[in-house]
Amino acid sequence: MMDRKEKKPEWVPKGGGAAFASHVLEGVTKVHSEAAGNTNNLTPSLPPRRRRLKVNDYVQGVLSRNRTILAQTITLIESNQAAHMEMAQEVLKQLLPYTGNSIRVGITGVPGAGKSTLIEALGTMLCEKGKHVAVLAVDPSSTVTGGSILGDKTRMELLSRHPHAFIRPSASGGTLGGVNRKSRETMLICEAAGFDVILVETVGVGQSEVTVRSMVDFFLLVMLTGGGDELQGIKKGVIELADAILVNKADGSNKQRALAAKAEFNRILHYLQPVTEGWFPKAFTCSALTGEGMAEIWEVIQEFQSKTSKSGVFKQRRRKQTINWTYTMVEDYLRSSFFNHPEVNRLIPVIENALGTGEMSATMAAKQLLKTFEEASLKNRDDEGLFR
């Protein structure tokens, strides 16, 4: 055995006795090899690689609400690798029959309006009522580095620990509109996993960033007091697309100002055409800090779902959203095909140089690029015998 008296820490004074209980132990010289049953193997074995999941593994994991596989499935959906995209579409195809049984709520508003705190308060209340809540929180990506903080889950510390909740932060990836490019597919995955309430938090929007409206059933706009005059509020933009306006931070000395803002927004909404047939949006107040108003806004969402389901507007909106989603994917594919085409890539430096020297206008440059792409595409198809 090692002589512990000779292995006292260096900070122990000379002659230090048993009062100094700390000792320095020698390092391990032998590594156990469990696989070979050999205790003298000095080379540590590498940890086993994680098993590569197959389509059925993803599908069954999502249906059983396995959180680890659910997160991995969303990562697969968000991947832009060709192999991953092909597998992701097969996973989606098998999960589609289990989707469509949730209420999708988009929550947007100016940065600092308290969206994350509001979602935690609302989501926690719903989980306590027995609901299963999925939160898709989108963070802005840096235009300089392309990185994203993904800090929304940190803000929702209480909700993230609830067994009935699932929070997925994602980067916007430069997509305009306050949402992630794959947010629609992610919602379907969460629906298949049995989450009956899906809350989509945007990055914080202005007047024109309204893409979230095209992917949710109920659109909630979170506002603050002192947001501008009535003319600013009545401008065509995000306000006219809202199914309800919620004035947050209606607590303490700010409560009276919040009530005044609520009355002002109700006057504004009176002059705007409702975005949902048969539904007239109203403004409400709440305090995400105290929880006041959470039950009321949930009742409004439930009333909206009941009314629009009876009138058929609910299903009609979802069908229209699916059609728009299809066309959006076609546009994304065409854009990707254009900029990844080798002939276009060879021509781009020449075009950019001509634009920089003033030899070519922007319109002429665009026409030249499109002409090159069309001619090259037609030639490739002819070479493959598609027009013979």
N, C-alpha and C positions, 0 to 999 in steps of 0.2 A: 504493500500500500504506500501511497504517497505520504511523505512526512509533511503534515500541514503546517508545522512550526516554521518550516523553511519556505513556505509558500504564502506568507502574509502579504497583503497588498503593500505597495511601496510607501503609501501614506501613513502606515502604522509606525509609531515611534519605536526606537530601539528599546527592547525590554518590555514591549507591550504584551500583556498577558491575555488570559482567557476573556477579558472584557471586550476585546476586539474579535467579534465572532466571524468576520468576513475572511474568506480564504480564496486564493486563486487556484483553480483546478486546471490540470493539464488537458489539452485538447484531445479529441477522439482520434485514435490512430488507425482504427479499423472500421470499415463500413459494412454493415450487414447486407447481404444480397438475398432477399427473400425468394426471388425467382429460382436461384440456383441452390438455395439452402447452404450457401458458403459464407462463413463469418470472417474469412480472411481476405476477401476480395477488396483491394484498396481502391478500386475504381467505382464510384457511386453509379448506380443504374439511373438512366434518364427516366423522368416521369412519363407514364403512358400518355400517348396522344389522345385527345378527345375524339371519340367516335364521330365520324362524319354522318350526319343525319340524312335519311332518305325522305322522299316525299311523304310516305305514309307515317314516318316518325313525326314530321311537322304537323300533319293533319291530326293525328291522334293526340299529340301533345297539346294542341290548341283546343280541341274538343274537350279534353279532360281538365282544361284550365291550368296546365302546368306552367307556372310563371317563367321558369327558365326557358322552356321551349317556346313559349309565347313571345318572349323578348327576342329569341334567336330567329323566330319566324318574321318578326317585324324588321330585324336587321337584314334578313334575306330579301324581303320586299324592297327595302330601301337601297340595296346594292345595285350598282350599274354595270356589273360584270355580266357579259353575255350568258355565261353558264348559269349564273345565279338568277338572272331574269327569266330564263326558260323554266327553271325549276319553280320559281316563285309563281309564275302563271299557272302551273299545274297544281300547286298547292291551293291557290285561290279558286281554281275551277272546282276542286273537290270540297272546298269549304263554303262555296256560294249557297248551297241549299240550306245552310244553317244561319244565314245572315238575314238582316232586315227586321229583326225583332227588338229594336231599341229606339229610343228617342235621341236624336243627335242635336246637341245644343252648341251653337257657336257663340263664344264669348269674346268680344273684342272691345277696344277702347283705347284711349290715348295712353302712352307709357306713364306709369305712376298712378293710374286710376284705381289700383288695388285689385287687379284681376286675379292674381295668384291667391291672395288672401281670401277673396270672394269664393273662388273655386274650392279652396280647402274647407271653408265654412259650409258651403252648399253640399259639397261631396261628402263630408263627414256626417251631416244631417241625413243625407239620403242613405248612406251605409248603415246608420243606426236604425233606419226604417226597414232594413232588409234588402235594399237595392244593391246591385253590383255596379260599381262606377269605374269607368275607364277615362283617364284624363290624357289627352294628347296635347302636350305643351310645346309650342314651336318658339324657338329662340332665334333671333337674327344672326346671320352669318356675317363675319367681317368682310368688307369689300377689299381689304388690304391683304389679310392673311388667309381668309377663307375659313377661319376657325369660329367656334361658337362656345359660349360659356356653359350652356345647358344647366342653368341654375334653378329652374323652376321647381324641380323635385326637392331641392334644399329648402325652398320657401314653404313647401307643403309637407313639413316634417310629420305632423300628426296624421294627415290623410295617408301618407306613404306607408305608414305602419299598420293601417287598418287591413284586416284580412279580406275585406270585400272590395278593396280599391286596387287599381293598377295605374301607375303613372308612367308615361313614356315621353321623356323630353327628346325633341328632334331639332336638328338645325334646319333653317329655312333654305339653305343652299343657294341663296341669291334669288329665290323665287319671289316675285312680287305678289302682293295680296295678303301677306301676313301668315301664310301657311306653307307647309312642306309639300313638295311635288308629289310625294307618295302618301299624303294624308288620307286620301280616299280609300286606298287599299288597306291602310292601317286600320281604318274604321271597320272595314269588313272583317278583318282578322279578329278584332275585339268583339264584334257582334257574334262571330262564330264561337268565341270562347265563353259566351253566355253573359256578357256585360249588357245590362238593359238600359243604362244611361251612359252616353258618351259625351264628354265635355271637351270641346276643342278650343284651346286658348291660343289666340294669335299673338304675333310679336308686338302688337301695339300699332294701331293703324291711324291713318289720316283720312282725308275726305275720299280718296279714290281707291284705297287698298281694300277691296271688298270681295276677294275671291272666296272667302270662307262662306259667304252667302250661298254660293253655288254647290255646297256640299253638306249643308246641315238642314234640319227641319225647322228649328227655331233659332232665330238670330237675336242675341241679346247684346245691346250696346251699353257699356258701362261708362258713365260720365262723372264729372266732378263739378262742383260749384264754380262759378266764375269762368265758364268756358267760352264766353263771347256773347255778343249781342244776338238779338232775334234774327237779324239778317244772316249772320254767320250760320245759325242753326237751321234756317230754312233753305240754305243752298242745297242743290242736288248733290247727293253724295251718300255717305254711309248712313246718315240718319233716316233717309227715306227707305232704306232697306231693312230697318230694324223691326222686329215683331214686338219688342218692348225696350224701353230705355230705363236703366237702373242708375239712379244717382247714389253713388257710394259715399261712405264716410259721413253718414248722417248721424253723428253722435256728438256729445258734448256741446261746445259753443258753436259748432258748425251745423247743428241740426236745423235751425231756423233757415239758414242759407240754403240747405239742401231741400227743404220744403218749398222755398221760393223758386229754386231751380226746377223742381218737379212741376210746379204750376206753369212755369215758362215753357218747358218742353211739351207739356200737354197742349198749350196754345199753338205751338209750332206744328205738332202732329195733326192738329185739326185741319190745317191747310194742305197737308201732304196726302197724296193718293196712297192707300194701303198697298203694300207689296204682296200681301197674301189675301186672296179673294175670301170675303166673308169674315175677315179678322181686322179689328181696328186697334192698332197699337196704342199703348198708354205708357206713361212714365210712372216710376215708383221710386221709393227711397229705401235704403238699407244701410246697415253697418256690418261690414264683414268682420270687424273687430269684436263686436258684441253678439253677432248672430241675429240681430233684429232685422226682420224683413225677409229672411231666408225662406221661411215656410210660405210666406205670401207669394214670392216669385215662383216657387215650385208649383203652387196651386195654379198660377197663371199659365205655366208651361203645360200642365196636365189639361187645363181647360182648352188650350190651343190644340193639343193633340186630339182631344175628344171631338171638338167642333170640326176640325179639318178632316178627320177620319170619316165622320158621318157624311160630310159634303163631297168626299172624294178628292179634295184638294191635296191631301197628304200623299196619297199614292201617285197622283198626277205630277206633283212636284218631284218626287223621287224618280219617276220615269224620265222626266225632262232632264234631271241632273245626270242620269246615266247616259243619255244621248249626248249631252254637252261634254261629259267626261270622255266619251269615245272620240269626239272630234278634237278635243284637247290632246289626246294621245296621238292622234294622226298628225297634228301639227308638230308635236314634239319629235315624232319619228322623221318627218320630212326635214325638220331643222337639223336633226342629228345626221341624216343621210347627206344633206347638202354640205355641211361643214366637215364631214369626215370623208368626203369624196376626194380621191387623190388628185384629179384634174383641178378641182377647185382649190385645193391646198397649194398646188404649184402656181396657180394664177394669183392668189391672194397677195403675196409680197410685191408682185408687179403692179397690181391694182393700187395697193397702199402707197407705193412709191409715186405712182402717177397722181394720186390724190394729194400727196404731200407737196408735189412740185406745181400743182395747179394745172397739169396737162389734161385732167379728166374731171368732170363733175361727178357728184355723188350718184345722180340718176344714171349717167352713162356707166359708171362702175358697177352699179347693181344690175343693170341690163346685161353687161358683159359677163358677170359671174353667173347669172341665171342661164344665159345662152350656153355657156360652156358646160354647165351642169346638165342641161336638157340634152344637148348634143352627145355628150359622153354617155348619158344614161341610155339614149336610144341606140347608140353604137353597141353598147354592151348587150342590150337585149337582142339586137340583130345578130351579133356574134353567137349568141346562145341559141339562135334558131327560133326565137319566139314569134318572129314576123314572117316566117317562111311558110 
